[in-house]
Amino acid sequence: MDYNKVRKFCRVFRITIGLLLVGTGIIQLGAFDGAGWFFLGFIPLIAGLTNFCPLCIFSKKCDTPK
């Protein structure tokens, strides 16, 4: 299994989901739920941009072989 391809896919996926959630928060800015979606979108967005997954620390499933 090519782990680099999986990590590239995960990174693009996290950035996309983050941007979608931030965009949803901006669209619903007048609603009560808008701020929640806006700030929730920063977690996958930052994880994708820095290529760091906080869940991988606990699950240890994202580690690449050495």
PQR file of N, CA, C, O and H, with PARSE charges and radii, in Angstrom:
ATOM      1  N   MET A   1       0.836  -1.176   0.000 -0.4000 1.5000
ATOM      2  CA  MET A   1       0.000   0.000   0.000 -0.0000 2.0000
ATOM      3  C   MET A   1       0.885   1.246   0.000  0.5500 1.7000
ATOM      4  O   MET A   1       1.835   1.342   0.778 -0.5500 1.4000
ATOM      5  N   ASP A   2       0.572   2.177  -0.861 -0.4000 1.5000
ATOM      6  CA  ASP A   2       1.352   3.400  -0.956 -0.0000 2.0000
ATOM      7  C   ASP A   2       0.788   4.436   0.024  0.5500 1.7000
ATOM      8  O   ASP A   2      -0.249   5.048  -0.231 -0.5500 1.4000
ATOM      9  H   ASP A   2      -0.199   2.098  -1.493  0.4000 1.0000
ATOM     10  N   TYR A   3       1.486   4.620   1.143 -0.4000 1.5000
ATOM     11  CA  TYR A   3       0.998   5.506   2.197 -0.0000 2.0000
ATOM     12  C   TYR A   3       1.051   6.969   1.784  0.5500 1.7000
ATOM     13  O   TYR A   3       0.270   7.778   2.284 -0.5500 1.4000
ATOM     14  H   TYR A   3       2.328   4.123   1.350  0.4000 1.0000
ATOM     15  N   ASN A   4       1.953   7.319   0.886 -0.4000 1.5000
ATOM     16  CA  ASN A   4       2.034   8.720   0.463 -0.0000 2.0000
ATOM     17  C   ASN A   4       0.784   9.145  -0.288  0.5500 1.7000
ATOM     18  O   ASN A   4       0.331  10.281  -0.151 -0.5500 1.4000
ATOM     19  H   ASN A   4       2.588   6.662   0.480  0.4000 1.0000
ATOM     20  N   LYS A   5       0.221   8.233  -1.085 -0.4000 1.5000
ATOM     21  CA  LYS A   5      -1.017   8.558  -1.796 -0.0000 2.0000
ATOM     22  C   LYS A   5      -2.169   8.712  -0.812  0.5500 1.7000
ATOM     23  O   LYS A   5      -3.013   9.592  -0.978 -0.5500 1.4000
ATOM     24  H   LYS A   5       0.589   7.310  -1.196  0.4000 1.0000
ATOM     25  N   VAL A   6      -2.210   7.880   0.190 -0.4000 1.5000
ATOM     26  CA  VAL A   6      -3.276   7.968   1.183 -0.0000 2.0000
ATOM     27  C   VAL A   6      -3.157   9.283   1.941  0.5500 1.7000
ATOM     28  O   VAL A   6      -4.161   9.959   2.164 -0.5500 1.4000
ATOM     29  H   VAL A   6      -1.525   7.164   0.325  0.4000 1.0000
ATOM     30  N   ARG A   7      -1.963   9.647   2.333 -0.4000 1.5000
ATOM     31  CA  ARG A   7      -1.770  10.894   3.073 -0.0000 2.0000
ATOM     32  C   ARG A   7      -2.101  12.102   2.201  0.5500 1.7000
ATOM     33  O   ARG A   7      -2.660  13.079   2.699 -0.5500 1.4000
ATOM     34  H   ARG A   7      -1.148   9.097   2.151  0.4000 1.0000
ATOM     35  N   LYS A   8      -1.767  12.054   0.908 -0.4000 1.5000
ATOM     36  CA  LYS A   8      -2.107  13.166   0.018 -0.0000 2.0000
ATOM     37  C   LYS A   8      -3.617  13.295  -0.100  0.5500 1.7000
ATOM     38  O   LYS A   8      -4.152  14.403  -0.088 -0.5500 1.4000
ATOM     39  H   LYS A   8      -1.313  11.259   0.504  0.4000 1.0000
ATOM     40  N   PHE A   9      -4.307  12.157  -0.215 -0.4000 1.5000
ATOM     41  CA  PHE A   9      -5.763  12.185  -0.305 -0.0000 2.0000
ATOM     42  C   PHE A   9      -6.366  12.739   0.980  0.5500 1.7000
ATOM     43  O   PHE A   9      -7.290  13.550   0.930 -0.5500 1.4000
ATOM     44  H   PHE A   9      -3.872  11.257  -0.225  0.4000 1.0000
ATOM     45  N   CYS A  10      -5.855  12.312   2.124 -0.4000 1.5000
ATOM     46  CA  CYS A  10      -6.373  12.782   3.412 -0.0000 2.0000
ATOM     47  C   CYS A  10      -6.155  14.274   3.568  0.5500 1.7000
ATOM     48  O   CYS A  10      -7.012  14.980   4.099 -0.5500 1.4000
ATOM     49  H   CYS A  10      -5.104  11.653   2.165  0.4000 1.0000
ATOM     50  N   ARG A  11      -5.028  14.749   3.114 -0.4000 1.5000
ATOM     51  CA  ARG A  11      -4.730  16.177   3.237 -0.0000 2.0000
ATOM     52  C   ARG A  11      -5.689  17.001   2.390  0.5500 1.7000
ATOM     53  O   ARG A  11      -6.237  17.994   2.868 -0.5500 1.4000
ATOM     54  H   ARG A  11      -4.332  14.176   2.682  0.4000 1.0000
ATOM     55  N   VAL A  12      -5.897  16.607   1.153 -0.4000 1.5000
ATOM     56  CA  VAL A  12      -6.832  17.315   0.273 -0.0000 2.0000
ATOM     57  C   VAL A  12      -8.250  17.219   0.826  0.5500 1.7000
ATOM     58  O   VAL A  12      -9.005  18.190   0.779 -0.5500 1.4000
ATOM     59  H   VAL A  12      -5.452  15.801   0.765  0.4000 1.0000
ATOM     60  N   PHE A  13      -8.610  16.050   1.347 -0.4000 1.5000
ATOM     61  CA  PHE A  13      -9.938  15.841   1.916 -0.0000 2.0000
ATOM     62  C   PHE A  13     -10.162  16.746   3.127  0.5500 1.7000
ATOM     63  O   PHE A  13     -11.231  17.342   3.259 -0.5500 1.4000
ATOM     64  H   PHE A  13      -7.997  15.261   1.384  0.4000 1.0000
ATOM     65  N   ARG A  14      -9.178  16.856   4.004 -0.4000 1.5000
ATOM     66  CA  ARG A  14      -9.310  17.710   5.190 -0.0000 2.0000
ATOM     67  C   ARG A  14      -9.436  19.177   4.810  0.5500 1.7000
ATOM     68  O   ARG A  14     -10.249  19.897   5.389 -0.5500 1.4000
ATOM     69  H   ARG A  14      -8.309  16.371   3.897  0.4000 1.0000
ATOM     70  N   ILE A  15      -8.646  19.626   3.850 -0.4000 1.5000
ATOM     71  CA  ILE A  15      -8.716  21.022   3.428 -0.0000 2.0000
ATOM     72  C   ILE A  15     -10.072  21.313   2.808  0.5500 1.7000
ATOM     73  O   ILE A  15     -10.660  22.362   3.074 -0.5500 1.4000
ATOM     74  H   ILE A  15      -7.986  19.041   3.379  0.4000 1.0000
ATOM     75  N   THR A  16     -10.577  20.398   1.984 -0.4000 1.5000
ATOM     76  CA  THR A  16     -11.875  20.583   1.340 -0.0000 2.0000
ATOM     77  C   THR A  16     -12.998  20.642   2.367  0.5500 1.7000
ATOM     78  O   THR A  16     -13.853  21.526   2.310 -0.5500 1.4000
ATOM     79  H   THR A  16     -10.099  19.547   1.768  0.4000 1.0000
ATOM     80  N   ILE A  17     -12.996  19.703   3.302 -0.4000 1.5000
ATOM     81  CA  ILE A  17     -14.030  19.693   4.338 -0.0000 2.0000
ATOM     82  C   ILE A  17     -13.941  20.955   5.191  0.5500 1.7000
ATOM     83  O   ILE A  17     -14.968  21.537   5.539 -0.5500 1.4000
ATOM     84  H   ILE A  17     -12.302  18.984   3.348  0.4000 1.0000
ATOM     85  N   GLY A  18     -12.741  21.377   5.526 -0.4000 1.5000
ATOM     86  CA  GLY A  18     -12.558  22.595   6.313 -0.0000 2.0000
ATOM     87  C   GLY A  18     -13.100  23.826   5.603  0.5500 1.7000
ATOM     88  O   GLY A  18     -13.776  24.654   6.213 -0.5500 1.4000
ATOM     89  H   GLY A  18     -11.907  20.904   5.243  0.4000 1.0000
ATOM     90  N   LEU A  19     -12.802  23.943   4.318 -0.4000 1.5000
ATOM     91  CA  LEU A  19     -13.297  25.087   3.556 -0.0000 2.0000
ATOM     92  C   LEU A  19     -14.811  25.053   3.415  0.5500 1.7000
ATOM     93  O   LEU A  19     -15.465  26.095   3.461 -0.5500 1.4000
ATOM     94  H   LEU A  19     -12.252  23.270   3.823  0.4000 1.0000
ATOM     95  N   LEU A  20     -15.371  23.860   3.244 -0.4000 1.5000
ATOM     96  CA  LEU A  20     -16.828  23.743   3.156 -0.0000 2.0000
ATOM     97  C   LEU A  20     -17.502  24.150   4.466  0.5500 1.7000
ATOM     98  O   LEU A  20     -18.523  24.837   4.450 -0.5500 1.4000
ATOM     99  H   LEU A  20     -14.841  23.013   3.207  0.4000 1.0000
ATOM    100  N   LEU A  21     -16.943  23.735   5.583 -0.4000 1.5000
ATOM    101  CA  LEU A  21     -17.532  24.097   6.870 -0.0000 2.0000
ATOM    102  C   LEU A  21     -17.389  25.583   7.159  0.5500 1.7000
ATOM    103  O   LEU A  21     -18.318  26.205   7.672 -0.5500 1.4000
ATOM    104  H   LEU A  21     -16.113  23.176   5.596  0.4000 1.0000
ATOM    105  N   VAL A  22     -16.233  26.161   6.834 -0.4000 1.5000
ATOM    106  CA  VAL A  22     -16.048  27.605   7.019 -0.0000 2.0000
ATOM    107  C   VAL A  22     -17.005  28.368   6.102  0.5500 1.7000
ATOM    108  O   VAL A  22     -17.602  29.361   6.518 -0.5500 1.4000
ATOM    109  H   VAL A  22     -15.478  25.656   6.416  0.4000 1.0000
ATOM    110  N   GLY A  23     -17.151  27.914   4.871 -0.4000 1.5000
ATOM    111  CA  GLY A  23     -18.088  28.544   3.935 -0.0000 2.0000
ATOM    112  C   GLY A  23     -19.527  28.451   4.414  0.5500 1.7000
ATOM    113  O   GLY A  23     -20.292  29.407   4.280 -0.5500 1.4000
ATOM    114  H   GLY A  23     -16.666  27.107   4.533  0.4000 1.0000
ATOM    115  N   THR A  24     -19.901  27.304   4.972 -0.4000 1.5000
ATOM    116  CA  THR A  24     -21.247  27.143   5.520 -0.0000 2.0000
ATOM    117  C   THR A  24     -21.463  28.104   6.680  0.5500 1.7000
ATOM    118  O   THR A  24     -22.540  28.685   6.813 -0.5500 1.4000
ATOM    119  H   THR A  24     -19.280  26.528   5.080  0.4000 1.0000
ATOM    120  N   GLY A  25     -20.456  28.273   7.511 -0.4000 1.5000
ATOM    121  CA  GLY A  25     -20.555  29.216   8.618 -0.0000 2.0000
ATOM    122  C   GLY A  25     -20.695  30.647   8.152  0.5500 1.7000
ATOM    123  O   GLY A  25     -21.418  31.431   8.767 -0.5500 1.4000
ATOM    124  H   GLY A  25     -19.581  27.801   7.403  0.4000 1.0000
ATOM    125  N   ILE A  26     -20.012  31.002   7.068 -0.4000 1.5000
ATOM    126  CA  ILE A  26     -20.105  32.365   6.538 -0.0000 2.0000
ATOM    127  C   ILE A  26     -21.481  32.603   5.925  0.5500 1.7000
ATOM    128  O   ILE A  26     -22.057  33.679   6.083 -0.5500 1.4000
ATOM    129  H   ILE A  26     -19.424  30.365   6.569  0.4000 1.0000
ATOM    130  N   ILE A  27     -22.003  31.605   5.229 -0.4000 1.5000
ATOM    131  CA  ILE A  27     -23.326  31.741   4.609 -0.0000 2.0000
ATOM    132  C   ILE A  27     -24.400  31.874   5.685  0.5500 1.7000
ATOM    133  O   ILE A  27     -25.331  32.666   5.535 -0.5500 1.4000
ATOM    134  H   ILE A  27     -21.535  30.730   5.100  0.4000 1.0000
ATOM    135  N   GLN A  28     -24.280  31.109   6.764 -0.4000 1.5000
ATOM    136  CA  GLN A  28     -25.264  31.138   7.838 -0.0000 2.0000
ATOM    137  C   GLN A  28     -24.850  32.088   8.956  0.5500 1.7000
ATOM    138  O   GLN A  28     -25.184  31.859  10.118 -0.5500 1.4000
ATOM    139  H   GLN A  28     -23.523  30.466   6.886  0.4000 1.0000
ATOM    140  N   LEU A  29     -24.135  33.137   8.618 -0.4000 1.5000
ATOM    141  CA  LEU A  29     -23.596  34.039   9.626 -0.0000 2.0000
ATOM    142  C   LEU A  29     -24.685  34.669  10.490  0.5500 1.7000
ATOM    143  O   LEU A  29     -24.472  34.904  11.679 -0.5500 1.4000
ATOM    144  H   LEU A  29     -23.863  33.322   7.674  0.4000 1.0000
ATOM    145  N   GLY A  30     -25.836  34.941   9.907 -0.4000 1.5000
ATOM    146  CA  GLY A  30     -26.923  35.535  10.681 -0.0000 2.0000
ATOM    147  C   GLY A  30     -27.601  34.537  11.597  0.5500 1.7000
ATOM    148  O   GLY A  30     -28.225  34.928  12.583 -0.5500 1.4000
ATOM    149  H   GLY A  30     -26.009  34.750   8.941  0.4000 1.0000
ATOM    150  N   ALA A  31     -27.489  33.256  11.290 -0.4000 1.5000
ATOM    151  CA  ALA A  31     -28.141  32.236  12.106 -0.0000 2.0000
ATOM    152  C   ALA A  31     -27.289  31.906  13.326  0.5500 1.7000
ATOM    153  O   ALA A  31     -26.101  32.224  13.372 -0.5500 1.4000
ATOM    154  H   ALA A  31     -26.982  32.938  10.489  0.4000 1.0000
ATOM    155  N   PHE A  32     -27.895  31.278  14.289 -0.4000 1.5000
ATOM    156  CA  PHE A  32     -27.181  30.907  15.516 -0.0000 2.0000
ATOM    157  C   PHE A  32     -26.131  29.833  15.254  0.5500 1.7000
ATOM    158  O   PHE A  32     -25.083  29.827  15.900 -0.5500 1.4000
ATOM    159  H   PHE A  32     -28.860  31.019  14.252  0.4000 1.0000
ATOM    160  N   ASP A  33     -26.398  28.923  14.314 -0.4000 1.5000
ATOM    161  CA  ASP A  33     -25.481  27.821  14.031 -0.0000 2.0000
ATOM    162  C   ASP A  33     -24.296  28.246  13.173  0.5500 1.7000
ATOM    163  O   ASP A  33     -23.333  27.489  13.052 -0.5500 1.4000
ATOM    164  H   ASP A  33     -27.250  28.927  13.790  0.4000 1.0000
ATOM    165  N   GLY A  34     -24.337  29.417  12.582 -0.4000 1.5000
ATOM    166  CA  GLY A  34     -23.282  29.848  11.671 -0.0000 2.0000
ATOM    167  C   GLY A  34     -21.916  29.931  12.320  0.5500 1.7000
ATOM    168  O   GLY A  34     -20.922  29.517  11.724 -0.5500 1.4000
ATOM    169  H   GLY A  34     -25.119  30.032  12.680  0.4000 1.0000
ATOM    170  N   ALA A  35     -21.852  30.453  13.517 -0.4000 1.5000
ATOM    171  CA  ALA A  35     -20.560  30.598  14.190 -0.0000 2.0000
ATOM    172  C   ALA A  35     -19.969  29.242  14.539  0.5500 1.7000
ATOM    173  O   ALA A  35     -18.752  29.067  14.486 -0.5500 1.4000
ATOM    174  H   ALA A  35     -22.660  30.790  14.001  0.4000 1.0000
ATOM    175  N   GLY A  36     -20.803  28.292  14.891 -0.4000 1.5000
ATOM    176  CA  GLY A  36     -20.323  26.950  15.222 -0.0000 2.0000
ATOM    177  C   GLY A  36     -19.695  26.259  14.030  0.5500 1.7000
ATOM    178  O   GLY A  36     -18.622  25.668  14.145 -0.5500 1.4000
ATOM    179  H   GLY A  36     -21.792  28.434  14.934  0.4000 1.0000
ATOM    180  N   TRP A  37     -20.363  26.329  12.874 -0.4000 1.5000
ATOM    181  CA  TRP A  37     -19.805  25.715  11.664 -0.0000 2.0000
ATOM    182  C   TRP A  37     -18.530  26.422  11.236  0.5500 1.7000
ATOM    183  O   TRP A  37     -17.583  25.791  10.767 -0.5500 1.4000
ATOM    184  H   TRP A  37     -21.235  26.809  12.781  0.4000 1.0000
ATOM    185  N   PHE A  38     -18.517  27.743  11.405 -0.4000 1.5000
ATOM    186  CA  PHE A  38     -17.342  28.525  11.014 -0.0000 2.0000
ATOM    187  C   PHE A  38     -16.107  28.085  11.798  0.5500 1.7000
ATOM    188  O   PHE A  38     -15.058  27.812  11.215 -0.5500 1.4000
ATOM    189  H   PHE A  38     -19.287  28.255  11.786  0.4000 1.0000
ATOM    190  N   PHE A  39     -16.239  28.018  13.123 -0.4000 1.5000
ATOM    191  CA  PHE A  39     -15.087  27.659  13.954 -0.0000 2.0000
ATOM    192  C   PHE A  39     -14.772  26.166  13.876  0.5500 1.7000
ATOM    193  O   PHE A  39     -13.611  25.776  14.006 -0.5500 1.4000
ATOM    194  H   PHE A  39     -17.091  28.239  13.596  0.4000 1.0000
ATOM    195  N   LEU A  40     -15.784  25.328  13.668 -0.4000 1.5000
ATOM    196  CA  LEU A  40     -15.562  23.895  13.517 -0.0000 2.0000
ATOM    197  C   LEU A  40     -14.774  23.588  12.243  0.5500 1.7000
ATOM    198  O   LEU A  40     -14.033  22.607  12.199 -0.5500 1.4000
ATOM    199  H   LEU A  40     -16.726  25.645  13.563  0.4000 1.0000
ATOM    200  N   GLY A  41     -14.925  24.404  11.223 -0.4000 1.5000
ATOM    201  CA  GLY A  41     -14.210  24.209   9.965 -0.0000 2.0000
ATOM    202  C   GLY A  41     -12.713  24.445  10.065  0.5500 1.7000
ATOM    203  O   GLY A  41     -11.950  23.951   9.235 -0.5500 1.4000
ATOM    204  H   GLY A  41     -15.528  25.201  11.258  0.4000 1.0000
ATOM    205  N   PHE A  42     -12.287  25.192  11.070 -0.4000 1.5000
ATOM    206  CA  PHE A  42     -10.854  25.468  11.210 -0.0000 2.0000
ATOM    207  C   PHE A  42     -10.064  24.240  11.646  0.5500 1.7000
ATOM    208  O   PHE A  42      -8.873  24.148  11.348 -0.5500 1.4000
ATOM    209  H   PHE A  42     -12.907  25.593  11.744  0.4000 1.0000
ATOM    210  N   ILE A  43     -10.684  23.305  12.336 -0.4000 1.5000
ATOM    211  CA  ILE A  43      -9.962  22.113  12.799 -0.0000 2.0000
ATOM    212  C   ILE A  43      -9.452  21.284  11.620  0.5500 1.7000
ATOM    213  O   ILE A  43      -8.248  21.040  11.544 -0.5500 1.4000
ATOM    214  H   ILE A  43     -11.651  23.380  12.579  0.4000 1.0000
ATOM    215  N   PRO A  44     -10.319  20.835  10.687 -0.5600 1.5000
ATOM    216  CA  PRO A  44      -9.769  20.072   9.551  0.2800 2.0000
ATOM    217  C   PRO A  44      -8.945  20.932   8.596  0.5500 1.7000
ATOM    218  O   PRO A  44      -8.029  20.433   7.943 -0.5500 1.4000
ATOM    219  N   LEU A  45      -9.270  22.233   8.514 -0.4000 1.5000
ATOM    220  CA  LEU A  45      -8.506  23.106   7.629 -0.0000 2.0000
ATOM    221  C   LEU A  45      -7.063  23.244   8.104  0.5500 1.7000
ATOM    222  O   LEU A  45      -6.135  23.110   7.307 -0.5500 1.4000
ATOM    223  H   LEU A  45     -10.014  22.638   9.045  0.4000 1.0000
ATOM    224  N   ILE A  46      -6.871  23.505   9.369 -0.4000 1.5000
ATOM    225  CA  ILE A  46      -5.513  23.618   9.912 -0.0000 2.0000
ATOM    226  C   ILE A  46      -4.801  22.272   9.875  0.5500 1.7000
ATOM    227  O   ILE A  46      -3.603  22.209   9.597 -0.5500 1.4000
ATOM    228  H   ILE A  46      -7.625  23.613  10.017  0.4000 1.0000
ATOM    229  N   ALA A  47      -5.539  21.189  10.155 -0.4000 1.5000
ATOM    230  CA  ALA A  47      -4.938  19.852  10.096 -0.0000 2.0000
ATOM    231  C   ALA A  47      -4.467  19.536   8.680  0.5500 1.7000
ATOM    232  O   ALA A  47      -3.412  18.928   8.501 -0.5500 1.4000
ATOM    233  H   ALA A  47      -6.512  21.241  10.380  0.4000 1.0000
ATOM    234  N   GLY A  48      -5.232  19.940   7.678 -0.4000 1.5000
ATOM    235  CA  GLY A  48      -4.836  19.690   6.293 -0.0000 2.0000
ATOM    236  C   GLY A  48      -3.678  20.563   5.840  0.5500 1.7000
ATOM    237  O   GLY A  48      -2.790  20.102   5.124 -0.5500 1.4000
ATOM    238  H   GLY A  48      -6.089  20.434   7.823  0.4000 1.0000
ATOM    239  N   LEU A  49      -3.687  21.821   6.256 -0.4000 1.5000
ATOM    240  CA  LEU A  49      -2.621  22.731   5.835 -0.0000 2.0000
ATOM    241  C   LEU A  49      -1.285  22.400   6.492  0.5500 1.7000
ATOM    242  O   LEU A  49      -0.233  22.568   5.877 -0.5500 1.4000
ATOM    243  H   LEU A  49      -4.409  22.196   6.838  0.4000 1.0000
ATOM    244  N   THR A  50      -1.321  21.937   7.722 -0.4000 1.5000
ATOM    245  CA  THR A  50      -0.079  21.606   8.417 -0.0000 2.0000
ATOM    246  C   THR A  50       0.308  20.139   8.256  0.5500 1.7000
ATOM    247  O   THR A  50       1.381  19.724   8.694 -0.5500 1.4000
ATOM    248  H   THR A  50      -2.177  21.801   8.222  0.4000 1.0000
ATOM    249  N   ASN A  51      -0.575  19.350   7.621 -0.4000 1.5000
ATOM    250  CA  ASN A  51      -0.358  17.912   7.429 -0.0000 2.0000
ATOM    251  C   ASN A  51      -0.167  17.204   8.776  0.5500 1.7000
ATOM    252  O   ASN A  51       0.694  16.338   8.931 -0.5500 1.4000
ATOM    253  H   ASN A  51      -1.447  19.688   7.265  0.4000 1.0000
ATOM    254  N   PHE A  52      -0.985  17.597   9.725 -0.4000 1.5000
ATOM    255  CA  PHE A  52      -0.953  17.031  11.067 -0.0000 2.0000
ATOM    256  C   PHE A  52      -2.371  16.684  11.468  0.5500 1.7000
ATOM    257  O   PHE A  52      -3.272  17.518  11.381 -0.5500 1.4000
ATOM    258  H   PHE A  52      -1.684  18.300   9.600  0.4000 1.0000
ATOM    259  N   CYS A  53      -2.566  15.457  11.904 -0.4000 1.5000
ATOM    260  CA  CYS A  53      -3.891  15.014  12.316 -0.0000 2.0000
ATOM    261  C   CYS A  53      -3.883  14.741  13.817  0.5500 1.7000
ATOM    262  O   CYS A  53      -3.177  13.841  14.272 -0.5500 1.4000
ATOM    263  H   CYS A  53      -1.834  14.780  11.975  0.4000 1.0000
ATOM    264  N   PRO A  54      -4.656  15.501  14.596 -0.5600 1.5000
ATOM    265  CA  PRO A  54      -4.676  15.277  16.033  0.2800 2.0000
ATOM    266  C   PRO A  54      -5.194  13.892  16.415  0.5500 1.7000
ATOM    267  O   PRO A  54      -4.781  13.343  17.436 -0.5500 1.4000
ATOM    268  N   LEU A  55      -6.084  13.324  15.619 -0.4000 1.5000
ATOM    269  CA  LEU A  55      -6.625  11.998  15.928 -0.0000 2.0000
ATOM    270  C   LEU A  55      -5.595  10.898  15.727  0.5500 1.7000
ATOM    271  O   LEU A  55      -5.711   9.829  16.325 -0.5500 1.4000
ATOM    272  H   LEU A  55      -6.420  13.770  14.790  0.4000 1.0000
ATOM    273  N   CYS A  56      -4.594  11.144  14.896 -0.4000 1.5000
ATOM    274  CA  CYS A  56      -3.566  10.132  14.654 -0.0000 2.0000
ATOM    275  C   CYS A  56      -2.693   9.898  15.883  0.5500 1.7000
ATOM    276  O   CYS A  56      -2.100   8.829  16.029 -0.5500 1.4000
ATOM    277  H   CYS A  56      -4.500  12.013  14.411  0.4000 1.0000
ATOM    278  N   ILE A  57      -2.612  10.880  16.755 -0.4000 1.5000
ATOM    279  CA  ILE A  57      -1.836  10.704  17.983 -0.0000 2.0000
ATOM    280  C   ILE A  57      -2.465   9.609  18.840  0.5500 1.7000
ATOM    281  O   ILE A  57      -1.765   8.786  19.430 -0.5500 1.4000
ATOM    282  H   ILE A  57      -3.094  11.748  16.636  0.4000 1.0000
ATOM    283  N   PHE A  58      -3.798   9.613  18.897 -0.4000 1.5000
ATOM    284  CA  PHE A  58      -4.497   8.656  19.750 -0.0000 2.0000
ATOM    285  C   PHE A  58      -4.741   7.312  19.062  0.5500 1.7000
ATOM    286  O   PHE A  58      -4.627   6.265  19.698 -0.5500 1.4000
ATOM    287  H   PHE A  58      -4.366  10.281  18.417  0.4000 1.0000
ATOM    288  N   SER A  59      -5.076   7.334  17.770 -0.4000 1.5000
ATOM    289  CA  SER A  59      -5.409   6.086  17.081 -0.0000 2.0000
ATOM    290  C   SER A  59      -4.185   5.354  16.545  0.5500 1.7000
ATOM    291  O   SER A  59      -4.212   4.131  16.407 -0.5500 1.4000
ATOM    292  H   SER A  59      -5.168   8.185  17.254  0.4000 1.0000
ATOM    293  N   LYS A  60      -3.112   6.083  16.240 -0.4000 1.5000
ATOM    294  CA  LYS A  60      -1.864   5.533  15.687 -0.0000 2.0000
ATOM    295  C   LYS A  60      -2.096   4.758  14.382  0.5500 1.7000
ATOM    296  O   LYS A  60      -1.333   3.848  14.060 -0.5500 1.4000
ATOM    297  H   LYS A  60      -3.091   7.077  16.352  0.4000 1.0000
ATOM    298  N   LYS A  61      -3.141   5.114  13.638 -0.4000 1.5000
ATOM    299  CA  LYS A  61      -3.423   4.453  12.360 -0.0000 2.0000
ATOM    300  C   LYS A  61      -2.858   5.225  11.184  0.5500 1.7000
ATOM    301  O   LYS A  61      -2.790   4.692  10.076 -0.5500 1.4000
ATOM    302  H   LYS A  61      -3.761   5.853  13.900  0.4000 1.0000
ATOM    303  N   CYS A  62      -2.457   6.449  11.392 -0.4000 1.5000
ATOM    304  CA  CYS A  62      -1.954   7.274  10.308 -0.0000 2.0000
ATOM    305  C   CYS A  62      -0.446   7.263  10.176  0.5500 1.7000
ATOM    306  O   CYS A  62       0.103   7.929   9.299 -0.5500 1.4000
ATOM    307  H   CYS A  62      -2.512   6.883  12.291  0.4000 1.0000
ATOM    308  N   ASP A  63       0.233   6.517  11.036 -0.4000 1.5000
ATOM    309  CA  ASP A  63       1.685   6.502  10.989 -0.0000 2.0000
ATOM    310  C   ASP A  63       2.174   5.818   9.723  0.5500 1.7000
ATOM    311  O   ASP A  63       1.661   4.769   9.333 -0.5500 1.4000
ATOM    312  H   ASP A  63      -0.213   5.976  11.749  0.4000 1.0000
ATOM    313  N   THR A  64       3.161   6.416   9.091 -0.4000 1.5000
ATOM    314  CA  THR A  64       3.762   5.792   7.921 -0.0000 2.0000
ATOM    315  C   THR A  64       4.852   4.850   8.371  0.5500 1.7000
ATOM    316  O   THR A  64       5.519   5.119   9.370 -0.5500 1.4000
ATOM    317  H   THR A  64       3.578   7.268   9.408  0.4000 1.0000
ATOM    318  N   PRO A  65       5.054   3.743   7.658 -0.5600 1.5000
ATOM    319  CA  PRO A  65       6.102   2.810   8.057  0.2800 2.0000
ATOM    320  C   PRO A  65       7.492   3.421   7.866  0.5500 1.7000
ATOM    321  O   PRO A  65       7.694   4.272   7.000 -0.5500 1.4000
ATOM    322  N   LYS A  66       8.419   2.986   8.665 -0.4000 1.5000
ATOM    323  CA  LYS A  66       9.780   3.534   8.585 -0.0000 2.0000
ATOM    324  C   LYS A  66      10.685   2.627   7.786  0.5500 1.7000
ATOM    325  O   LYS A  66      11.866   2.929   7.615 -0.5500 1.4000
ATOM    326  H   LYS A  66       8.254   2.294   9.369  0.4000 1.0000
TER
END
